[in-house]
Amino acid sequence: MSRGNRLVTLVFSHYNEKARWALDYCGIPYGERRLMPGFSQLGVLVATRGRGGTADTVSSRLSTPVLLTEDGATLCDSTAIARWASSRADGGGPGPLFPDPAVLELVDGFGRDLGPHTRLVGYWHAFRSKTAMRTLAKRNVGRCQALAFRMLAPFGRGLIKRGLDVTDARCQRSLDRVRAQLAMVEERLERGPYLVGDTFTAADLTFAALMAPILVVGRDEGYGATLPTIDELGPDARELVAEMRSTRPGRFALDMFRRHRCAPA
């Protein structure tokens, strides 16, 4: 990892993708420490020791992303990282990610009312697949970490299920919350090409990133990590992905990746 800006991530997480996307969009160089569940908490503990920081309000104090800036700051919230990146973007590059107070309001709303629910639904379907979690390790981190994660997977899966309360009933309630957010986004898209004004902002970036678990956005579509393929998921999951991709907000999210995301190789 470089000695400049350093980003510690739970590699496949959509909140971490939000931070990566903001840094890449704003042209901020950084090195990434890509970790799997369990290892990411340890990585945060080591990275933030003695440096402070506050995690996203929907996550724990050991959650990612964490950005250690080259000037010594520690940012432990995806929105804080996006705002920091936008404030340091070259004036000759893209427009600001937070040009209007309405942008931050939407970003906070998506972080609270969308992201936790797409995450829960994503885990619910991944846990029911025989290969999805293995794919997340094999294609995103080094061989040693992937092997260790595979050995510890049964224990880690239980921790995630208990920690997030990943159950049938919770999955259905989360889907209801997601659909409510999609209805709100569809209404906003009736007013213009973007969620706030006529230009791409952090509201569009955040919505697209946080939809990724139930759109199953591929690397070839712009996602900054490798998610399981749609074919690795069960029939009900494939049906849900097809439904979400067919909605106007789903198509909008995929279009934001296509037009405004330059994912690292």
N, C-alpha and C positions, 0 to 999 in steps of 0.2 A: 504494500500500500504506500502511496506517496506521502511525503512529509507535509503536504499542503492540506487542503480540506479533506476530511476523512468521514465517510458515511458508513455507519454500522446498520445492516439491514437484516430483517427476516426476509430472505431473498424473494419469495413469491408473493409477499403481502401486498395488498392493494394500497394501503396507506404508505408503504415504502415506495411503491411505484409512483405515487403522487409526488413524493419528495424527489425521487430520481428524475422524473419528468420535468419538474420545475427547475432543477439544477441544469439539466441538459438544455432545456428551452432557453434559459437565460445565459447559456454559454459559460457556466461556472465549472471549472475543472475540479475533479475530486477523485479520490480513490475509494473503492467500495469493499467493505468486509462483508461478504455474502454468507449468511448463516441460516441454518435450519432451526426449527423450534427446539427449545432446550439450550442449544448452543447460542442462540441469539440473546437469551437472558444473561448468560454468562458473559457474552461479548459486551453487552451494555454495562454490566457490573464492573468489568475491567476498564472499559472506555471512560466511564463517568466518575470513577473513584476520585473523590476530592474535588470534582469540578462542578457539582450541582446539576440543575436541570429539572424540568417538569415534563412528565409524559403526557401524551394525548389524554383528554378527559375520559375517553371511552376505553382506555387501556390501563395497564399497570405501570408502576414506576420503572420496571425493567423492560418495557416494551420498546420496540423500534418504530420509526427510524431515530437514530441519533447522529447528528452532524457535529463533528469537532472541527471548528474552523481554523484556518491557518493563523488567525490573530488571537486564538486562545479561547473563543467562546464555545459553549456547549449548548446546542439546540436539540431538544428532545420532543418536538411536536412537529408533525408534518406541515401544518399551516405555518408555524414559525419558520420552518426551513424554506417554504415557498415564498414567504414575505421577505426573508433575508436575501434569497436569490434574486427576487425581483428588484430589490433596492440596490443591488450591486451589478445589475445587468448593464452592459455597454449601451450607451445612449443610441448607438448606431444600429443596434440589433432589434429584436422584437419589442412590441409595446409592453407597457407595464402589466403585470398580472393582476394588480389590485387598483384599477383606475377609479373605482367608485365604491362608496360604502356598501352598496347593495351586493357587491361581489363577496365581501367578507361575510356578510349575513348568510348568503347562500352556501358558501364554503363551510361555515360552521354548522349550518343545518344539515348538509350532506354528511358531514363527519359524524353527526349525532344520530340522524334519522335514516341514513342509507347504508353507510359503511359497515356498521355492526351487523346489519341484517343480511347483506350480501355475503359477508364473511361467514356467518353461521350457516346459511344455506350452502355455501361452497364447501365448508367442512363436512356438512351432513352428507352430501353426495360423494365427496372424496372418500370418506370413511367406508362407504358402501361399495367402493370399487376395490378390486384385488390389486390393482397396480398403480393407482393414482398417487398415493403418498410416496411410493418407491420412485416413481417418475420425477416427483418434485425434488428429491434428493439427487438422483443419478444425473439429472440434466442441469442442475443449478449450482452445485458445489463440488469441491474436489473429492477424489476417490476415498480418502481416509475419513472425511467427515460424513460422506454418504454411507459408508459401511457402518460407522458408529451409529448413525441415525437409524439405520435399518435394524441394528441389534437392539436399540432402545425403543423402537417404534411402538410396541405394544404398551409400554409404560407411558410413553409420551401421548399416545392416542387417548388413553384413559384420563390423563391430566387435562387435555384440551376439552374432552367431552364434559368433564365435571366443571372445569373453569368457565366454559361458555354455555353450559347447560344445553348441549346439542342433543335434542330429542325431537321426535315426530311433531309434537305439539308446538314446540318453540320454532321449528322450521316453518310450519304453516303460518304462525303468527308473523314471523319475519318476512315471509313472502307477501303477506297482506300489507306490511309496512313498505316493502319495496314497491308494490303496485301503486300505493298511495303517492309515493315520491314520483313515480313515472307519470302519473296523472298530472301532478303539479308541473313537471318539466314539459309535458306535452302542451299544456296551456301556455307556458312561457314561450315555447317555440312558435306558437301562432303569432307572436308579436314581432319576431325577427329571427335572423339566422343564428344568433348566439343567445345565451341565457341572460346576459346583461349587455345591452347596447349592440353595436355592429362589429365588434372585434372580439377575438379570442381572449379570454381572461381565466383567472384561477377557478372561477365557477365552472366553466366548461371542462377544464383540466381535471378538477376534483370529481365532477360527476362521472366523466369517462373512466377515470382510474378506479373509482369505487364500484363501478358496475362490472369491472373485469371478471370477478369470480363467477358471475352468472351469465356472462357473455362468452367466457372462456376465450379471451383474446390471445391469439397466438403471437409468437415472436415475429413471424412474418407480417403480422398486422400492426406491430409497433410496441408490444408489451416488452418491458425491460427484463423479464425473466421468463422461464419456460413453465407454463401451466400444463396440466395433463391434457391430452388430446380429447376431443369430444367422443371419439370412439372408445376411449378407456372408461367412460362413464356408463352408468346403467340406463335402461330405456327411459325411465321417468326423468332422469337428469338431461338426457339428450332432447327430450320433448320440451323441457323447460328452457334449455338454451335456444332451441329453435324459436320458441315463443318470444323470448326476450329479444332475440336478434331481429325479429320481424316487426317489433313495435317501432314507432317513430323515435322515441327516446333512445332505444337500443341502436337503431341505425345512426342516430346522431352521435352517440358515444363512439361507435366504430369509425365514423367519419372524422371525429376529433383526433383519434389515433392516427388515421391515415394522413391527415392534412397538417397536423401540428406536433407530432411526436417523432423525434429522431432517436430511436432507442439505440443504446450501445450494442455492439456486436456480441 
